[in-house]
Amino acid sequence: MGIFSRIAAGEIPSYCCAQNDEFYAFLDINPLAKGHTLVIPRREVDYIFDLTDEEIGRMHIFAAHVARAMKSVIPCVKVGVAVLGLEVPHAHIHLVPMQSERDMLFSNPKLSLPADEMQATADAIRTAFEAQV
């Protein structure tokens, strides 16, 4: 079982932002911006386009709900979306609060935020997510 599957299963601690039976969203521990969230399928699949068409659709709808929750609690112009997938062999979507397009450059320095701030951010996103679903 890969690291993201272990996170979704609760074997490895994470800052959970949202979840359902099929998908799990949690804060990136090396964020580009406060609130940078990863959305993963619980089913372990390396390449996002190896998901079925139906799974891809549901994953993007789930990610949209997470992004709306993020935007409601994190000051930003928009929430950017990226699918890179080379660093961890598990399909995932990056959701990054942005003030400008430069905020989506993955070569930017990563933030180091205190655990209590990470937890408060995840809790706020989760509360907003649960209010809309």
Legacy VTK file of the C-alpha trace (Angstrom):
# vtk DataFile Version 3.0
C-alpha trace
ASCII
DATASET POLYDATA
POINTS 133 float
0.000 0.000 0.000
1.401 3.385 -1.025
1.786 6.447 1.170
-1.391 8.188 -0.054
-3.475 5.033 0.466
-2.056 4.773 3.971
-2.951 8.427 4.602
-6.525 7.903 3.375
-6.803 4.776 5.548
-5.712 6.749 8.609
-2.476 4.789 9.049
-0.418 7.957 8.547
-1.638 11.203 10.157
-2.840 13.956 7.854
-4.700 17.233 7.951
-8.016 16.002 6.519
-10.027 18.649 4.677
-12.804 16.472 3.219
-13.674 12.868 2.535
-16.285 10.464 1.337
-16.290 6.753 0.514
-14.424 7.303 -2.749
-12.122 10.319 -2.257
-9.959 11.940 0.396
-8.639 15.519 0.559
-5.817 16.620 2.849
-3.372 19.496 3.207
-0.062 19.199 1.376
2.696 19.139 4.016
4.967 21.101 1.640
2.465 23.682 0.425
2.878 26.332 -2.233
0.327 28.423 -0.317
-1.623 28.168 2.899
-4.463 25.722 2.239
-2.734 23.826 -0.619
-4.776 20.617 -0.691
-4.391 17.245 -2.387
-7.419 15.287 -3.577
-6.925 11.548 -4.071
-9.078 8.571 -4.949
-9.164 5.979 -2.187
-8.632 3.375 -4.908
-4.894 3.157 -5.501
-4.282 4.196 -9.104
-0.981 5.664 -10.285
-2.142 7.673 -13.310
-5.258 9.831 -13.114
-6.324 8.819 -16.620
-6.322 5.160 -15.582
-9.427 5.962 -13.528
-12.708 5.212 -15.271
-14.469 8.111 -16.961
-17.086 7.989 -14.211
-14.427 8.076 -11.458
-12.676 11.029 -13.111
-15.984 12.890 -13.254
-16.804 12.181 -9.612
-13.252 13.079 -8.534
-13.466 16.459 -10.259
-16.890 17.152 -8.747
-15.505 16.256 -5.296
-12.471 18.516 -5.959
-14.816 21.348 -7.001
-16.657 21.088 -3.676
-13.330 21.137 -1.827
-12.159 24.154 -3.867
-15.366 26.053 -3.077
-14.893 25.298 0.615
-11.276 26.462 0.395
-12.211 29.716 -1.333
-14.828 30.427 1.333
-12.275 30.276 4.184
-8.925 31.219 2.603
-8.522 34.697 1.112
-7.635 34.140 -2.546
-8.621 35.247 -6.032
-9.152 31.676 -7.250
-8.211 28.127 -6.389
-5.829 26.766 -9.018
-5.908 23.158 -10.164
-2.951 21.032 -11.253
-2.425 17.367 -12.001
1.257 16.487 -12.056
1.580 13.068 -10.519
5.280 12.255 -10.810
6.314 12.630 -7.177
3.934 10.023 -5.686
2.616 7.021 -7.644
-1.017 7.705 -6.724
-3.375 9.853 -8.798
-3.961 13.235 -7.183
-5.192 16.734 -7.873
-3.476 19.781 -6.366
-5.793 22.611 -5.276
-3.817 25.786 -4.574
-5.261 29.094 -3.324
-3.863 31.779 -5.627
-3.487 35.505 -5.733
-1.783 35.293 -9.156
-0.747 32.631 -11.648
2.774 32.720 -10.177
1.375 30.972 -7.111
0.979 27.806 -9.222
4.696 27.484 -10.022
5.766 24.246 -8.374
9.367 25.471 -8.511
8.450 28.167 -5.939
9.791 27.690 -2.421
7.469 25.618 -0.251
6.009 27.007 2.960
6.623 25.615 6.405
3.559 26.281 8.541
3.121 25.424 12.228
1.051 22.323 13.021
-1.635 24.325 14.813
-2.093 26.572 11.759
-2.267 23.539 9.460
-4.883 21.923 11.713
-6.953 25.110 11.952
-6.871 25.474 8.150
-7.919 21.851 7.583
-10.697 22.189 10.162
-12.021 25.363 8.512
-12.014 23.767 5.040
-13.683 20.602 6.370
-16.412 22.607 8.142
-17.114 24.615 4.958
-17.081 21.428 2.855
-19.518 19.644 5.149
-21.855 22.649 5.111
-22.273 22.390 1.327
-22.713 18.620 0.867
LINES 1 134
133 0 1 2 3 4 5 6 7 8 9 10 11 12 13 14 15 16 17 18 19 20 21 22 23 24 25 26 27 28 29 30 31 32 33 34 35 36 37 38 39 40 41 42 43 44 45 46 47 48 49 50 51 52 53 54 55 56 57 58 59 60 61 62 63 64 65 66 67 68 69 70 71 72 73 74 75 76 77 78 79 80 81 82 83 84 85 86 87 88 89 90 91 92 93 94 95 96 97 98 99 100 101 102 103 104 105 106 107 108 109 110 111 112 113 114 115 116 117 118 119 120 121 122 123 124 125 126 127 128 129 130 131 132
